[in-house]
Amino acid sequence: MTVNATLRGTSGEPPIPAPVRRAEPTVWRNPHRQDAASVLAASAFCEADMRQAEARWRRFDPLLAQLFDGTEDGRIDSPLLPVAPDLSRTLLGDAPGSVWVKADHDLPVTGCIKARGGVYEVLAYAETLAKAAGLLRPGLSYAAFASDVFRDLFARHTVAVGSTGNLGFSVGVMGRALGFAVEVHMSHDAKAWKKQRLRELGARVVEHPGDYGLAVAAAREAFQDRSDAHFVDDEDSVDLFLGYAAAALDLQRQLAEAGIAVDAAHPLYVYLPCGVGGAPGGVTFGLTLLFGDAVRPVFVEPVAAPCMLVQLASGLDRSVSVYEAGLDNRTAADGLAVASASLLVARTVGRLIDAVVTVPDADLFRWLKVLWSGAGMRLEPSAASGFAALNRFLAETPPADVVSATHVVWTTGGAHLPEAEFATALARA
Ligand SMILES: Cc1ncc(COP(=O)(O)O)c(C=O)c1O
């Protein structure tokens, strides 16, 4: 059932649809969506910001190529993969269109979309420090960032972050590779193997008994007065946001190479797993800059943790948590176990999002298994959510909206899952 966004709770509660408050799978069409031009005109960010982020990525290509195996020319990007016809039929049913996978589950270096923001922000901090220290001569190849003189500088600084796991790993891998001290604050639902993996990198892991929001708040407070440290604020970072946004340029190039048109007659539906909102929000912003109204971002959240849905449906300009909607934020999709959405993201892209689809954990495991046995894709539960959403979304979308549509499911993590973890996830299907 598609619910009416104006459905209200009893006396004074925010207008969260009743099925959402009951943790039932829901397709929520965003009544606040506006045309791209007017939203972008009022935005604090513009195309030049995304292009500058892209230019910074490219400056660091020689460094990344030198430091990490598996980066093609130093680029942290994933392929755009066609979905096999039988799987496509399962997903689309009678609906027209074609389905593609943006395979960030296999992203070089971290196997997760969060590298697009986390690696980027560490690089931005390193560049700022190097510039202030007078190390950036004109014409310098950024491969020099791996040299002793740069590493000595970075070793005197700390990069800190609060994370459910994957952002921490992205920041940890990049930070440690440059010689930074790294401190990662993690929530109770962060997986043990993700903590272990960080410790093996030489990062300090601080465990918090509370949820992701509390871990982020604790880290923010611990580092607020430290001039020798940089806190990567997953809830409020412009660098993270723009690092993610640059992914839109990769997708634009790949769509063109595949001969896929994106315009008013050929809309592009993009299914984006959403935790705090930074990754899907940045991608949404970048794609809207490039494709305007032809892009239809569909955010995907667990039924127990639909923080972006709750934030947007409330219509309020203060943070609204899923706890206020009576939900418990307990989900096997650890990367999406976030109670309160980023206000930066909600304010910047809230009126660009086409829909939010919530999915139960059981669907994540089911799709995780289907994708493994049918397509050899190794996904973590969070990353399988886009497939679970597509089916449900199409069933409730007027066919006229999806004629000649292209659907891109963004698979956001999983290739680095340890064997035992993956086997356990498969067994839960
Ligand atoms: C696998 C995976 N997918 C999606 C996301 C969502 O990203 P964000 O929290 O920026 O919304 C995360 C976040 O950690 C993640 O780990």
The ligand as an SDF file (V2000), in Angstrom:
LIG
                    3D

 16 16  0  0  0  0  0  0  0  0999 V2000
   27.0650   -0.8460    2.9160 C   0  0  0  0  0  0  0  0  0  0  0  0
   26.4870    0.5060    3.1570 C   0  0  0  0  0  0  0  0  0  0  0  0
   25.5430    0.9520    2.3230 N   0  0  0  0  0  0  0  0  0  0  0  0
   24.9940    2.1620    2.4880 C   0  0  0  0  0  0  0  0  0  0  0  0
   25.3820    3.0050    3.5290 C   0  0  0  0  0  0  0  0  0  0  0  0
   24.6790    4.3220    3.6810 C   0  0  0  0  0  0  0  0  0  0  0  0
   25.5070    5.4530    3.6280 O   0  0  0  0  0  0  0  0  0  0  0  0
   25.0900    6.7190    4.4410 P   0  0  0  0  0  0  0  0  0  0  0  0
   25.2310    6.3780    5.8970 O   0  0  0  0  0  0  0  0  0  0  0  0
   26.0450    7.7730    4.0410 O   0  0  0  0  0  0  0  0  0  0  0  0
   23.6750    7.0230    4.1170 O   0  0  0  0  0  0  0  0  0  0  0  0
   26.3590    2.5670    4.4360 C   0  0  0  0  0  0  0  0  0  0  0  0
   26.8000    3.3830    5.5390 C   0  0  0  0  0  0  0  0  0  0  0  0
   27.6830    3.0600    6.2920 O   0  0  0  0  0  0  0  0  0  0  0  0
   26.9260    1.2890    4.2330 C   0  0  0  0  0  0  0  0  0  0  0  0
   27.8660    0.8040    5.0720 O   0  0  0  0  0  0  0  0  0  0  0  0
  1  2  1  0
  2  3  1  0
  2 15  2  0
  3  4  2  0
  4  5  1  0
  5  6  1  0
  5 12  2  0
  6  7  1  0
  7  8  1  0
  8  9  2  0
  8 10  1  0
  8 11  1  0
 12 13  1  0
 12 15  1  0
 13 14  2  0
 15 16  1  0
M  END
$$$$
